């Protein structure tokens, strides 16, 4: 995603004002922009969105049903997902007391900017009605609507409040997720995988039980399953590797992890070599990962699992693999000088931890 700090800037606000003017000629676009612009870029994105919503309401000045119709008609003229999400935010803010009007409006508006955040207060306030509505959406022809069914019900959706009832008991989500397990839209499949990954953090066994009946030969289902279990793979959950068809206890010999140096300078690469030989009489499916133990500010190490390679090794075959890990400045990670380590993990089994020192 590009720099989100620039979303809903003057260009986006102008696009929104122009779209509303097209569908509701009495909308005063100039007055709207004059009110919304001062100080807008100095506040966080979600506050920026909410300020825009309130300003739209002030200048649209229509009864709820007519306001919703204006927003729906404006949707095709909006540019940018975050700009489109203002339309759904309007429904959340001003329509929560009127689900009969708001839920159909969110179905239309999610096509122009996802309503994943706006739907969640309705789930809390009207769980039965909203979940029935979302179950219908999971069968809709429009992939934006199908994605809303999954994304809006995620127990741990980022940037939103958690749905604590679903964290405790995800069973209300199973029917709609079942409808999406073979979805031909990658946009939808990513959401389903993320939803199941959310559930796996609190109820891993329930995720395995949910996935078990589905045909893993279907490529869409197989993709969802693999990505849904990614956190459990990193955590080396005892059920996950066998579930995905990897050898539960691989038989290997002469396994080694060799580093090119025990001292790495910031801005360079740590190169390593992995070598292993099969000690089995049949082929084995292996998931080979590396764990980097990064030094933290407090002097302790924090392990981070990195996916490395998936392969099938034949009986008595020897395989040698080369890899490297960059130690370069990142906005997502703060590096600290000192003792680090890298460790091998094969089908969830950890071994061959090697220490190295990072210097600046």
Residue pairs with C-beta under 8 A, 6 or more apart in sequence:
4 45
4 82
5 41
5 45
7 45
7 48
7 80
7 82
7 83
8 40
8 45
8 48
8 49
8 52
8 82
8 83
8 86
9 40
9 41
10 33
10 37
10 40
12 79
12 80
12 82
12 83
13 32
13 33
13 36
13 37
13 40
13 52
14 33
15 77
15 78
15 79
15 80
15 83
16 52
16 56
16 74
16 78
16 83
16 86
17 27
17 29
17 32
17 33
18 29
18 77
19 74
19 75
19 77
19 78
20 27
20 29
20 32
20 56
20 60
20 70
20 74
21 27
21 29
22 74
22 77
23 70
23 73
23 74
23 77
24 60
24 62
24 70
24 74
27 59
27 60
27 70
28 59
31 59
32 55
32 56
32 59
35 55
35 58
35 59
36 51
36 52
36 55
40 48
40 51
40 52
41 48
43 51
45 82
46 159
49 82
49 85
49 86
49 89
50 89
50 93
52 86
52 89
53 86
53 89
53 90
53 93
54 93
56 86
56 90
57 67
57 90
57 93
57 94
60 67
60 70
62 70
64 94
64 95
64 98
64 101
65 101
67 90
67 94
68 91
68 95
68 101
68 102
68 105
71 87
71 90
71 91
71 105
71 109
72 87
72 105
72 108
72 109
74 87
75 84
75 87
75 108
75 109
75 111
75 112
75 113
76 112
78 84
78 87
78 112
78 113
80 113
81 113
81 114
82 113
83 113
84 109
84 112
84 113
84 114
85 113
85 114
85 115
85 117
85 118
86 113
87 109
87 112
87 113
88 106
88 109
88 110
88 113
88 114
88 115
88 117
88 118
88 119
89 117
89 118
91 102
91 105
91 106
91 109
91 115
91 118
92 102
92 117
92 118
92 121
92 122
95 101
95 102
95 105
96 102
96 121
96 122
96 125
99 122
99 125
99 126
99 129
99 130
102 122
103 122
103 129
103 130
103 133
106 115
106 118
106 119
106 122
106 148
107 133
107 137
107 140
107 145
107 148
109 115
109 118
110 116
110 144
110 145
110 147
110 148
111 142
111 144
111 145
114 144
114 147
114 148
114 151
115 148
115 152
116 148
116 151
116 152
116 154
116 157
116 160
117 157
117 159
117 160
119 130
119 134
119 148
119 152
120 152
120 157
120 160
120 161
120 163
122 129
122 130
123 130
123 131
123 152
123 153
123 163
124 163
127 165
127 172
131 153
131 172
131 176
134 148
134 149
134 152
134 153
134 176
135 149
135 175
135 176
135 179
137 145
137 146
137 148
137 149
137 176
138 146
138 149
138 150
138 175
138 176
138 177
138 179
138 180
139 146
139 179
140 146
140 149
143 183
143 185
143 187
143 188
144 187
146 179
146 180
146 183
146 185
146 188
147 185
147 187
147 188
147 191
149 176
149 179
149 180
150 176
150 177
150 180
150 188
150 191
150 192
150 195
151 157
151 191
151 194
151 195
153 163
153 166
153 172
153 173
153 176
153 195
154 163
154 191
154 194
154 195
154 198
155 162
155 163
155 164
155 166
155 167
155 170
155 173
155 195
155 198
155 199
155 202
156 162
156 167
156 198
156 201
157 163
157 198
165 172
166 172
166 173
166 199
167 202
168 202
170 199
170 203
170 206
173 195
173 199
174 210
177 192
177 195
177 196
177 210
180 188
180 189
180 191
180 192
181 192
181 214
181 220
181 221
181 224
182 218
182 220
182 221
183 189
183 192
183 220
184 220
189 220
189 223
189 224
189 227
190 227
192 224
192 228
193 223
193 224
193 226
193 227
193 228
193 230
194 227
194 228
195 228
196 207
196 210
196 211
196 224
196 228
196 229
197 227
197 228
197 229
197 230
197 231
199 206
199 207
200 207
200 228
200 229
200 231
200 232
201 231
204 232
204 237
204 239
205 239
207 228
207 229
207 232
208 239
208 240
208 243
211 225
211 228
211 229
211 243
212 243
214 221
214 225
215 221
216 222
216 225
225 244
226 244
229 240
229 243
229 244
232 239
232 240
233 240
233 241
233 244
233 287
233 289
233 305
233 348
234 289
234 305
236 345
236 348
236 349
236 350
237 348
238 348
240 348
241 247
241 248
241 287
241 347
241 348
242 248
244 287
245 285
246 285
246 286
246 287
246 347
247 280
247 284
247 285
247 286
247 347
248 347
249 347
249 349
250 280
250 284
250 286
250 346
250 347
250 349
251 278
251 279
251 280
251 284
252 276
252 277
252 278
252 279
252 284
252 313
252 346
253 276
253 277
253 278
253 279
254 275
254 276
254 277
254 318
255 274
255 275
255 276
255 277
255 344
255 346
255 351
255 352
256 273
256 274
256 275
256 276
256 352
257 272
257 273
257 274
257 342
257 343
257 344
257 351
257 352
257 354
258 272
258 273
258 274
258 275
258 354
259 270
259 271
259 272
259 342
259 354
259 356
260 270
260 271
260 272
261 270
261 271
261 356
262 355
262 356
262 357
263 356
263 357
263 359
264 270
264 327
264 340
264 356
264 357
264 358
264 359
265 327
265 358
265 359
265 360
266 327
266 328
266 335
266 337
266 358
266 359
266 360
267 327
267 328
267 329
268 327
269 324
269 325
269 326
269 327
270 324
270 325
270 327
270 342
270 356
271 322
271 323
271 324
272 290
272 322
272 323
272 324
272 325
272 342
272 354
273 320
273 321
273 322
273 323
274 288
274 308
274 320
274 321
274 322
274 323
274 344
275 318
275 319
275 320
275 321
276 313
276 318
276 319
276 346
277 316
277 317
277 318
277 319
278 284
278 313
278 314
278 315
278 316
278 317
278 318
279 316
280 315
281 315
282 315
283 312
283 313
283 314
283 315
284 312
284 313
285 310
285 311
285 312
286 309
286 310
286 311
286 312
286 313
286 346
286 347
287 310
287 346
287 347
287 348
288 308
288 309
288 310
288 311
288 321
288 344
288 345
288 346
289 305
289 306
289 307
289 308
289 344
289 345
289 346
290 305
290 306
290 308
290 323
290 325
290 342
290 343
290 344
290 345
291 303
291 304
291 305
291 306
291 342
291 343
291 344
291 345
291 350
292 303
292 304
292 306
292 325
292 340
292 341
292 342
292 343
293 301
293 302
293 303
293 304
293 340
293 341
293 342
293 343
293 353
294 301
294 302
294 303
294 304
294 333
294 335
294 336
294 340
295 301
295 302
295 335
295 336
295 337
295 338
295 339
295 340
295 358
296 302
296 336
297 334
297 336
299 338
301 339
301 340
301 341
303 343
305 345
306 325
308 321
308 323
309 321
311 319
313 319
325 342
327 335
327 358
329 335
335 358
336 358
337 358
337 359
337 360
338 357
338 358
339 355
339 356
339 357
340 355
340 356
340 357
340 358
341 353
341 354
341 355
341 356
342 353
342 354
342 356
343 350
343 351
343 352
343 353
343 354
344 350
344 351
344 352
344 353
345 351
